[in-house]
């Protein structure tokens, strides 16, 4: 839920100046409309959604490629 509402998390990600990947266990685009907007996306290199816990592995692999 913080992804969709937290400007503070966005500010922290921007201040860290490190790459990040946004991960959602479920496909947020198949859920309620308010979940389609994400403040974290503004700082993220990419987003992975809908792959369950495997999304975290995919995100780590993506980050390894980025750095």
C-alpha positions in Angstrom: 0.0 0.0 0.0 2.9 2.4 0.6 3.8 2.2 -3.1 0.6 3.9 -4.1 0.5 6.5 -1.4 3.9 7.3 0.1 5.7 10.4 -1.1 8.1 9.8 1.8 9.3 6.6 0.3 9.7 8.3 -3.1 11.8 11.0 -1.4 14.0 8.4 0.3 14.6 6.5 -2.9 15.5 9.7 -4.7 17.8 10.7 -1.9 19.6 7.4 -1.9 20.5 7.8 -5.5 20.7 4.0 -5.9 18.9 1.9 -8.5 15.7 0.2 -7.4 13.1 -2.1 -8.9 9.5 -2.0 -7.8 8.0 -5.5 -7.1 4.4 -6.4 -6.6 3.4 -10.0 -5.9 0.1 -9.6 -7.7 -0.7 -7.9 -11.0 -1.7 -4.5 -9.8 -3.2 -3.6 -13.2 -5.9 -6.3 -12.7 -6.8 -4.8 -9.3 -8.6 -1.6 -8.2 -7.9 1.6 -10.1 -6.1 3.3 -7.2 -3.4 0.6 -7.3 -2.5 1.6 -10.9 -0.7 4.7 -9.7 2.6 4.3 -7.9 4.9 7.0 -6.4 7.7 4.4 -6.2 7.6 4.0 -10.0 8.8 7.6 -10.4 12.2 6.5 -8.8 12.4 2.8 -10.0 14.4 1.6 -13.0 11.5 -0.9 -13.6 8.6 -2.7 -12.2 7.8 -6.4 -11.9 4.3 -7.5 -11.0 2.2 -10.6 -11.0 4.8 -13.2 -10.6 4.4 -13.8 -6.9 7.5 -14.3 -4.8 9.5 -15.1 -8.0 9.3 -11.3 -8.6 11.9 -10.7 -6.0 14.4 -13.0 -7.7 13.7 -11.3 -11.0 14.2 -7.9 -9.4 17.6 -9.0 -8.0 18.7 -10.3 -11.3 17.7 -7.0 -13.0 19.5 -5.0 -10.4 22.6 -7.2 -10.8 22.5 -6.3 -14.5 22.0 -2.6 -13.8 25.0 -2.3 -11.5 
